[in-house]
């Protein structure tokens, strides 16, 4: 018994059905601005009628030597990444810029050890360009990007000479946060640090350990805090520093409890992210402490939950959406063959809400 397989309709079949050229049908899918809305609608209607689903993506990729994919290199697994509102806002804004140009994001999660995805994953990823999102210094994935000759855009970190990068004024923002607490009269101030190595360890850090963080933004924020406190007569040796035991609110709680269990207890905390600040507020509440009555808390980022936390969080605002859009513009520019621009930084500003008060 034999069976015949129905032939798949082709672009030429659509052209014959409408009575136009093959190029016109191709433009209806790939360059719609080249056709009138009426003609494009007629082409698409005919294609649907005969069962033509559109150009084959694989064939298009072979013909153009482009995949349409942007590899986004993350330093964490996807569940942790998706729980971070700062990352979500940034990547959403990036996507709104590149999507109209036919590009999609390919997320490559970190392996939990090297500060980024496995190098082997980069070498086999079908992508036209790489975007490094806040990776650790020396992440092997970046060597793989270089070995493949992929254009590179960096969001925040690491700082790589010759790469396109968009970041934020971390040190200035941290200094503003520390200055705010000093102006409220606080002198017993603790620092709740984000992870220093590829995997969070949790626990107390020396100033030297904090300064050796593999993450550039950690080092910048730490410097902004400590320099400002020292200028006001609060030496670094008197400032307790605790590394978060996790990146989420829940994961950071054990370290928040440890920091607040010190004697004498800090009257204020400088937190390197809003998620850490929310963890500190939650720990304070469990310990029967009032925020800001017993403890003032300052975050960093100004993610959406900071505005409706209880109390609303005083924080350092960075324009996450603007950063994502800027990264998208950098991606499109490099894909067009434009020269790599100089690194750029967005400002950071203190936003005073209700989680801080005079001591």
N, C-alpha and C positions, 0 to 999 in steps of 0.2 A: 504494500500500500504506500502510495506516495502522497506527499502533501506539498502544497506550494505556499511559500511565505510571501505575504503581501509586500510589494516594494515600498520602501519609505519614500514619501514625497520629498522632492528636492527644491532648492531655491529656483532652479530652472522651471520647474512645474508651476510655481507661483507666478513667475514672470510670464509664462505662456497664458495662464488663466486670466491675468489682468491685462495682458497686451502691452507690457512694458519691458525694459531691458533688465538683465540680471543685476546690473549695478544699481538700478532703482530699487529693486527688492532688498538688496544688501543695505542700501542707505536707510530704508525703512526701519531696520533693526540697529544698525551701527552708527548712523549719522542722520537721525530724524530731522535735524535742523535743515537738512538739504532738500526736504520735500515739503509740500504744502500739507496742512493737517488733513485736508480732504483726500489727497492721494495716498498718504500714509495709512489712513483709516481703511481705504479701499484695498490696499495691499494686505494689511493684517486680516481683514475680513476674508479675503480669498484664501489666505494661508490657513486660517482656522477651518474653513470649509473643506479643504482638501486634506487636512491633517498634518500640515507642516508646522513643526514646533519651534522653528527658528534655527539660526546657524549653530553648528556643532561647536561647543566650547573648546574641545580638544583641538579640532582642526584650526579654529581661530587662533589658539595659542601657538600652534606650530607655525602658522603663517606670519604672525606678528612678533614672535619670540617674546611675548608677554603673557603672563598668567592672569593678570588683574588682581593678584593677591598681595597684601601687605603683611609681612610677618611681624607680629607684635611680640617681643621677647619680654616675658615676665619673670620675676624672681621668686614667685610663690606658686603653689598649686592653684587650680582654678577655683576651688571652693573658698579658699582664703581671698583670692583676688576678687571674686564676685561679692564678698562681704565688705569690701572696702569702697565706700561711696566716692572717695576722691578719685579712685581709678575709674569707676563707672562713669562719673561726670566727664572726666578727661577723654576717655575713649569714645564716649557718645558724641562729644563735640568733634573729635577727629573724624569720626565716621560721617558726620553730616557734611564735612568738607569734601571727602574723597569719594563718597558714594555716588554723587551726581556725575562724576567722571568715570564711573564704571569700575571702581576699585572696592574690594572687600577686605575685611580684617581676618587674618589667620592667627589665632592666639596660640602661642607656644609657652606652656607653663614651665616654671622653674622646677628643678629636680630636688630642691630642699637642701642642697649641699654646696653647689658651686656658685650660687648667687645669680643663677639664670638657667635657661634651658640647657639640656645636654648638647654639646657641640655636634654630635652626630645628627641630632634632629635638625640643626641649622643647615647642615651640608646636604640634606635630602629634601628640605622644605621647598615646595613649588611656590616661589614668591619673587617679585620684582625688586623689592626693597625691604629693608628691615627697620623697625622702630624699637629701640631699646627703652623700656619703661622702667626707670629707677632701678638699674642693676648695680650690683656690687662692683667695686674696683677689681679689675683682673678677671672678670667672669670669662671662662673659656669660650662661651658662646660668641663673644665679640671677636675672638681670634678666628672663629669659623666664618663669621660675616666677612671679615677681611679676606680670608682665604678664597671665599667664593666671589669676591669682587662686587658684593652687593652695596648699593648706596645705603647710607646709614643716617637715621635721624634719632637723636637722643632726647628723651623727655626727662629732665632733671639731672640724671646721672647715669654712668660716670662721665667725667670730663675727658674727652678724647680729642687730641689735637687734630684739626682738620675736618672734624665731623660737624654736621648741622645740629645745633642743640637749642632747646628752649627750656628755661628754668625759671626759678623764682629767687628773689633776694632773701635767702634763708637767714643769713647772719643778721641783716638789718631787721627782719621780722622778729627774730628771737630776742634781739636787743630791745626792741620796743616792748615785748612782753615782760621782760625782766624789769625794765624801767617803770612800767606800770605798777608792778607789785612793790617796788621800792618807794614809789611816790605814795602808796597807800600805807607805808610804814612797816612793811614786812622786812624782816631780816633773817628769820629761820625759814629758808626757802629750799625746797627739794626739787630735783630734776628727775622726771620720769622719761627715760630714754627709749627710743625705738631700738630695734635689734641692731647689734654691732657687727655680728658675723652673719653668715648665710642662714643659720638657724638660730632662733631666739633661745637664750639660755636662762634668762631671768636671774635676779639677784643683784647685789651691790657691785658697783664698778668703781675703780679708782679713776682719777682724772686721766692718768696715762692710758688706761684701758679704753675709756670713752674716746680719747683722742685718736686711738688707733682703729676706730670703726672702719669697716670696709665700705661704708656708705658715705659719700661726700656730703649729702645734706645733713646727716647726723653730725658730722664734724663741724659744719658751718653753724648749725643751730646751737651746738654745745658751746662753740667759741663765742657766739653772740650772747648767750646766757652768762657764761663765766666772766667774760671781759666786762660786761656791764655791772655785774655784781661786785667784781673786784674794784671797779672805779668808785663804787659807793662804800667801800671798806668792808665788804663781805668776801673773805678769801676763799679760794676754791676748796681748800682743805675743810672748810666748815659747811660745804654744800653736799648733802648726801645725793648720790646718783644711783638710780636703780634702772637696770635694763628690764624691759618688758619680757614676760614669760610667754607672750604670744602677741599676734598682731591684731586680733579681734578684741572686742570688749571682754568677752568671756575668757579668752585666753590670757589677757593681761591682768585679770583680777588677782591671781596669787601674788604677783609682784606689787600690785597696788596695796594690798594688805601689808606686805612686808615693809614698804616705804612708810606707811602710816603707823606702823607698830614701833617705830623708833622712839627713843627717849633722849632728849625732848623731841616731841613730834613736830614736824614742820607746820608752820601756820599757812603756808602757801606752796603750791606745786606748779612748776613749769613743765608742761607736757608736750612732747614732740609731735603729737598728732591729736586730733579731736577724739579719735577712738580711745586713745590712752586717757585723755581727760575724762571721757564718759565712764571709763573703767574706774578711775580714781573717785569720781562722784559716787558711783555705785558702792565702792568699798567703804567710803566715808559714811554713807547712809547705813550700811550694815554694822558699822562700829558705833553708831549713835551720834555721829558728828554732823553738825549743820554746815551746809555750804550755802552762803559764804560766811556764816557766823563763826564757825570754828576753823574753817579751812577755805582758802581762796584757791581757785583752779583756773588756769589759763591753758587753752589748747592751741592747735596750729592746723590750719587748712580752711576752716569755715565750711565744712560739709553741711548739707541740708539738716541732718539731725541736731546740729549744734544750736539751731535757732529754736527748736521746740523741746529741747532737753529741760529737765527740771532740776535746778533753775536753768534758764537760757545761758549758754556758755560764752564767756569772754574768750576770744580767740584771735589768732593772727590770720587774716584773710588773704588767700591767694586766689586769683581768678582762674579756677580750674577749667571752666569752659573756654576762656580766652586762650589758655595754654594748649588745650586740645585743638582748637581751631588753628593756632599758630603752627602746631606740629603738622596738621593736615596740609597747610600751605607749603611747609617745607618739603613734605613728601611729594606733592604735585610738582613743585619747582625742580626737584632733583630728577624726577621721572621725565620732565621735559628737557633735561640736559643742562639746566641752569647751573651757574657756578655756586659752590657751597658758600652760604653767607656766614658772617661772623656769628658766634654764639650770642643769644639774646636772653635777657632776664626780665621777668615781669615784676612789678613792685609788690611788696607785702605791706599790709596795713593792719593796725590793731583795731579790733571791733570790741568795744566794751559793752557787756551785757550785765547779767545779774549773778555770775558765779564768783565775782571778786568784790571785796569790801575792805574798808580800812581795818587794820589790826586793832 
